[in-house]
C-alpha cells in the first residue's frame, strides 16, 4: 500500500512539474515577444 501511494505521489509530482514547466515557458515566450515588440516600437519612433 505504501509503495503504491508513493508511486502515485511521484507521478503526480512529475505531472505537476511538467505543467509548471510548460506554463513557465509560455510566460517567458510571451514576455520576450512583448519586450521585442517594445524595442521595435522604440526603434521606429
MMTF fields as JSON, N, C-alpha, C and O atoms, coordinates in Angstrom:
{
  "mmtfVersion": "1.0.0",
  "mmtfProducer": "UNKNOWN",
  "numBonds": 179,
  "numAtoms": 180,
  "numGroups": 45,
  "numChains": 1,
  "numModels": 1,
  "chainsPerModel": [1],
  "groupsPerChain": [45],
  "chainIdList": ["A"],
  "bondAtomList": [4, 2, 8, 6, 12, 10, 16, 14, 20, 18, 24, 22, 28, 26, 32, 30, 36, 34, 40, 38, 44, 42, 48, 46, 52, 50, 56, 54, 60, 58, 64, 62, 68, 66, 72, 70, 76, 74, 80, 78, 84, 82, 88, 86, 92, 90, 96, 94, 100, 98, 104, 102, 108, 106, 112, 110, 116, 114, 120, 118, 124, 122, 128, 126, 132, 130, 136, 134, 140, 138, 144, 142, 148, 146, 152, 150, 156, 154, 160, 158, 164, 162, 168, 166, 172, 170, 176, 174],
  "bondOrderList": [1, 1, 1, 1, 1, 1, 1, 1, 1, 1, 1, 1, 1, 1, 1, 1, 1, 1, 1, 1, 1, 1, 1, 1, 1, 1, 1, 1, 1, 1, 1, 1, 1, 1, 1, 1, 1, 1, 1, 1, 1, 1, 1, 1],
  "groupList": [{"groupName": "UNK", "atomNameList": ["N", "CA", "C", "O"], "elementList": ["N", "C", "C", "O"], "formalChargeList": [0, 0, 0, 0], "bondAtomList": [1, 0, 2, 1, 3, 2], "bondOrderList": [1, 1, 2], "singleLetterCode": "X", "chemCompType": "L-PEPTIDE LINKING"}],
  "groupTypeList": [0, 0, 0, 0, 0, 0, 0, 0, 0, 0, 0, 0, 0, 0, 0, 0, 0, 0, 0, 0, 0, 0, 0, 0, 0, 0, 0, 0, 0, 0, 0, 0, 0, 0, 0, 0, 0, 0, 0, 0, 0, 0, 0, 0, 0],
  "groupIdList": [1, 2, 3, 4, 5, 6, 7, 8, 9, 10, 11, 12, 13, 14, 15, 16, 17, 18, 19, 20, 21, 22, 23, 24, 25, 26, 27, 28, 29, 30, 31, 32, 33, 34, 35, 36, 37, 38, 39, 40, 41, 42, 43, 44, 45],
  "secStructList": [7, 2, 2, 2, 2, 2, 2, 2, 2, 2, 2, 2, 2, 2, 2, 2, 2, 2, 2, 2, 2, 2, 2, 2, 2, 2, 2, 2, 2, 2, 2, 2, 2, 2, 2, 2, 2, 2, 2, 2, 2, 2, 2, 2, 7],
  "xCoordList": [0.837, 0.0, 0.879, 0.625, 1.91, 2.78, 3.527, 3.67, 4.004, 4.752, 3.864, 4.297, 2.607, 1.664, 1.392, 1.411, 1.137, 0.812, 2.019, 1.847, 3.236, 4.422, 4.619, 5.043, 4.314, 4.424, 3.423, 3.742, 2.208, 1.179, 1.624, 1.474, 2.164, 2.65, 3.758, 3.799, 4.659, 5.749, 5.224, 5.688, 4.257, 3.662, 2.976, 3.104, 2.249, 1.521, 2.505, 2.274, 3.602, 4.611, 5.237, 5.441, 5.545, 6.156, 5.214, 5.637, 3.947, 2.963, 2.841, 2.78, 2.805, 2.696, 3.914, 3.781, 5.105, 6.333, 6.289, 6.694, 5.789, 5.702, 4.752, 5.045, 3.625, 2.646, 3.252, 3.124, 3.909, 4.539, 5.617, 5.747, 6.396, 7.468, 6.9, 7.408, 5.84, 5.217, 4.633, 4.803, 3.947, 3.336, 4.419, 4.277, 5.516, 6.616, 7.246, 7.588, 7.399, 7.966, 7.098, 7.6, 5.791, 4.866, 4.962, 4.959, 5.047, 5.146, 6.407, 6.373, 7.536, 8.81, 8.722, 9.187, 8.119, 7.983, 7.138, 7.471, 6.044, 5.176, 5.939, 5.824, 6.702, 7.469, 8.521, 8.709, 9.212, 10.248, 9.628, 10.152, 8.511, 7.86, 7.358, 7.398, 6.887, 6.436, 7.601, 7.454, 8.758, 9.943, 10.381, 10.691, 10.408, 10.835, 9.91, 10.37, 8.616, 7.651, 7.928, 7.89, 8.206, 8.503, 9.803, 9.897, 10.805, 12.063, 11.855, 12.431, 11.04, 10.756, 10.028, 10.35, 9.05, 8.302, 9.247, 9.149, 10.163, 11.126, 12.072, 12.43, 12.477, 13.411, 12.739, 13.376, 11.465, 10.743, 10.498, 10.643, 10.127, 9.819, 11.071, 11.033],
  "yCoordList": [-1.202, 0.0, 1.263, 2.207, 1.26, 2.428, 2.661, 3.797, 1.561, 1.674, 2.225, 3.045, 1.761, 2.219, 3.711, 4.459, 4.141, 5.548, 6.439, 7.527, 5.985, 6.78, 6.887, 7.931, 5.814, 5.847, 6.842, 7.609, 6.815, 7.757, 9.187, 10.063, 9.432, 10.765, 11.203, 12.359, 10.276, 10.592, 10.984, 11.952, 10.226, 10.542, 11.893, 12.695, 12.14, 13.403, 14.58, 15.598, 14.42, 15.475, 15.726, 16.875, 14.632, 14.775, 15.509, 16.398, 15.145, 15.794, 17.274, 18.122, 17.581, 18.963, 19.769, 20.904, 19.171, 19.84, 20.128, 21.203, 19.15, 19.331, 20.479, 21.301, 20.529, 21.597, 22.953, 23.904, 23.038, 24.297, 24.696, 25.872, 23.715, 23.993, 24.546, 25.529, 23.905, 24.365, 25.757, 26.621, 25.982, 27.291, 28.369, 29.47, 28.024, 28.973, 29.302, 30.454, 28.286, 28.5, 29.432, 30.301, 29.24, 30.115, 31.537, 32.481, 31.697, 33.04, 33.74, 34.92, 33.002, 33.582, 33.991, 35.067, 33.124, 33.435, 34.685, 35.547, 34.782, 35.961, 37.209, 38.254, 37.112, 38.247, 38.698, 39.895, 37.723, 38.051, 38.726, 39.729, 38.187, 38.793, 40.195, 41.094, 40.38, 41.691, 42.683, 43.822, 42.243, 43.104, 43.459, 44.615, 42.454, 42.691, 43.697, 44.578, 43.564, 44.482, 45.911, 46.839, 46.091, 47.421, 47.966, 49.157, 47.109, 47.551, 48.009, 49.012, 47.285, 47.661, 49.004, 49.867, 49.175, 50.444, 51.593, 52.667, 51.377, 52.408, 52.708, 53.864, 51.686, 51.877, 52.637, 53.465, 52.36, 53.017, 54.48, 55.344, 54.77, 56.14, 56.8, 57.965],
  "zCoordList": [0.0, 0.0, 0.0, -0.747, 0.847, 0.929, -0.387, -0.839, -0.997, -2.247, -3.354, -4.164, -3.378, -4.407, -4.25, -5.228, -3.012, -2.781, -3.115, -3.665, -2.787, -3.095, -4.61, -5.105, -5.351, -6.809, -7.386, -8.294, -6.841, -7.299, -7.011, -7.862, -5.83, -5.465, -6.415, -6.835, -6.754, -7.664, -9.038, -9.64, -9.522, -10.832, -10.789, -11.714, -9.711, -9.566, -9.565, -10.217, -8.823, -8.744, -10.106, -10.5, -10.838, -12.163, -13.097, -13.836, -13.069, -13.941, -13.591, -14.481, -12.297, -11.849, -12.299, -12.757, -12.164, -12.594, -14.088, -14.531, -14.876, -16.326, -16.662, -17.53, -15.976, -16.223, -15.889, -16.66, -14.742, -14.326, -15.32, -15.66, -15.79, -16.747, -18.051, -18.59, -18.556, -19.806, -19.618, -20.478, -18.506, -18.236, -18.117, -18.649, -17.4, -17.253, -18.593, -18.86, -19.437, -20.769, -21.596, -22.308, -21.495, -22.241, -21.737, -22.526, -20.421, -19.838, -20.316, -20.665, -20.333, -20.768, -22.234, -22.609, -23.074, -24.502, -24.698, -25.511, -23.952, -24.044, -23.618, -24.259, -22.563, -22.048, -23.058, -23.277, -23.677, -24.665, -25.875, -26.358, -26.378, -27.541, -27.199, -28.039, -25.969, -25.503, -25.503, -25.945, -25.005, -24.989, -26.397, -26.684, -27.286, -28.667, -29.349, -30.075, -29.113, -29.714, -29.259, -30.067, -27.972, -27.45, -28.025, -28.321, -28.186, -28.774, -30.213, -30.634, -30.966, -32.351, -32.391, -33.208, -31.508, -31.446, -31.115, -31.71, -30.17, -29.796, -30.951, -31.175, -31.677, -32.79, -33.937, -34.588, -34.185, -35.281, -34.947, -35.812, -33.7, -33.303, -32.76, -32.365]
}
